[in-house]
Amino acid sequence: MHAIWPVTRSLTPKVRVVVDALIEHFSSPPWDAA
């Protein structure tokens, strides 16, 4: 999954929260990183 936004525009706090939640939800568990 990819999230793309223009570099010239800053993220609103609501969008940043959603992106951070998606990253946390879809990232690999720490024990799989090894």
N, C-alpha and C positions, 0 to 999 in steps of 0.2 A: 504494500500500500504506500502511496506517495502523497504528500501534501505539498502543494506548490502555491506560492503567492509572490507578487512582484516585490523586488528588493526595495524599490522606492517607497513602498507603503509599509507602515508598521502594523503589527498585529494588534487587534483589540484584545483586551484582557479575556473576553469570553471565548474568542477564537483560540487564544493561546491555551486556555484551560482544556478545551476540547482536543487540541492537538497533543498536549501533554498526556491526557487520559488515553488517547489512542496509542501513543507510543508505549505507555506503561502496559496497556492491555495486550498489545500484539508483540511486545518484545519477548525474547527468550528468557526463561527462568535463569537465575544466576548459576544454578548447578549444571545447566546445559552449555554454558559458555566455555567450560574447560575442554 
